[in-house]
Amino acid sequence: MADAPYIAGVDIGGTKVACVLADEEGNILARRWQLTRAQEGWQTVVSQLFEMTEQVLEGVPRQQVRGIGISCGGPLDSQQGIVYSPPNLPGWDAVPIKRIFEERFGLPVRLENDANATALAEHCFGAGRGTRNMVFMTWGTGIGGGLILDGRLYRGTNDLAGEIGHTTVLLDGPLCGCGKRGCLEALASGPAIARRARELAEASPESGVWQRTSPDAVTAQHVVESAMEGDTFARFVLAEAATYMGIGIANLAQILNPERVVLGTIAVKAGELVLEPLRRALEVHAWSRVRQVLEVVPAQLGDRAQDLAGVCLWLAD
Amino acid sequence: MADAPYIAGVDIGGTKVACVLADEEGNILARRWQLTRAQEGWQTVVSQLFEMTEQVLEGVPRQQVRGIGISCGGPLDSQQGIVYSPPNLPGWDAVPIKRIFEERFGLPVRLENDANATALAEHCFGAGRGTRNMVFMTWGTGIGGGLILDGRLYRGTNDLAGEIGHTTVLLDGPLCGCGKRGCLEALASGPAIARRARELAEASPESGVWQRTSPDAVTAQHVVESAMEGDTFARFVLAEAATYMGIGIANLAQILNPERVVLGTIAVKAGELVLEPLRRALEVHAWSRVRQVLEVVPAQLGDRAQDLAGVCLWLAD
């Protein structure tokens, strides 16, 4: 029922799956999680989800539950509630997850891709509160976005809006995992930061990064940690990635004129080490009248974002 | 009144000003236009507009008129109805055009920047009919955009959404009129096409372009005309500009996932000479799942767009 006080949220990730019961203020009343048994196929994962959903709903009368919100990696069809082959969920090919859950629990179900659902969570409860036009950007292994425009989630024509990580920022730049060249993700994501450190390893033998790890094993995490201790090389590599991020955000801002851009993991961990060079790039590449109304800030919800992502599907629209 | 059958549309341009009376099917029932006496200051231009608006409203009972819609170059504040210093209207500095018209005619007035208003016109009556997510792009002296998302005009936080012409497409590229470098407008607009022809003039003495005009006087129009007659050099210059346009549209499409992009003047005049290289660039720079749902087409309304732009402000939302 539309005004029922409780909402179930389901988070389907390649590493972990989780279910929560929450109220409309975002308080988590019950929570279950498991490592995703992704290799055993979609039926196994669905049975994990069923088990946990039953546990969080235990003892709650159905008419007290507004609905179930599912957050999952794309590609997917939010309208039909069908999940197509996410790269981290092998064997998922057109799984009608919405219908499957509706039949099992007798509750209405909404499905949304994780970037969009997390954007809603930051908008409802995190760094995007009170804004009308907000962009949430994941900044970790990948770079993706969720767009809240005129106060509502904008999904695009086939659920692909917000793929800012795959806009071209550097013509003929490095090859991206998506097959294109010069994508923002190929220049500024965690793996891009690691790749850049590795490329420049021989030129920076004295860097603290190489006291932590070898060029073969370096990750963005090592670079961020060294940068936080003042390592010049690590700061250079981070600033370069952040500069590209600033250019990508400038292009986004010239198109969408948002009032806030909320940035995920790397901005949360590295803070001003990336935000400062990012803002400098924004000054060069975005108009001052666009910047006047724009704040670029780190996300606030941390791990709570995943819990609240599905829940928020029943709080918006 | 909300269901009154007639609407007055006002178009304020740097070269001409025009007023029309139309019905809600977009039929123009009366039309007046004059050359803009821009150099005489805003009061003179407003008196031109008053005169023409009175003429098109003559004999029409006020209660038969839904409102007046004004389309004008930005920057402006659509909410407050105030026009700030458009580059082509010297001396316009915070002119409260909405209030001025409301007081004079006793009718409700809406103000919108010309790219947005033309987007609405193409959406209601032109190449964007029937779409939910559409981008209209001017492609002439400047490159600007109007965004129709989920069926409604999206203006951004301070009326600057859609400034796609000033996204960075080529890092450290040519200087743009806006002060930035490598903007799409500096690479693909009419003046950019002319500049490129001029730059390459010495290398292309045999081109038909130089039978029409001199390098000093060349315009995009000369290049398009020569290209249509088969001139290789002119086709090269057009294709280069169109390629940048395709990259800019690819970035836009990765962010907005629209179903149609409607292109103005240069696409209308040059047709496949620009659309073909543009689509090739799109294939390289936008995902196939994004392209699957996307059509890129020339605008359909031609000169009628300006007439209908203001009128459409009373047909949407």
Interface residues (C-beta under 8 A of the other chain):
Chain A: P75 R132 N133 G145 L147 L149 D150 R152 Y154 R155 G156 T157 N158 D159 L160 A161 G162 E163 I164 H166 T167 T168 V169 L170 L171 C178 K180 I247 A250 N251 L252 Q254 I255 L256 N257 P258 E259 V284 H285 W287 R289 V290 Q292 V293 L294
Chain B: P75 R132 N133 G145 L147 L149 D150 R152 Y154 R155 G156 T157 N158 D159 L160 A161 G162 E163 I164 H166 T167 T168 V169 L170 L171 C178 K180 I247 A250 N251 L252 Q254 I255 L256 N257 P258 E259 V284 H285 W287 R289 V290 Q292 V293 L294
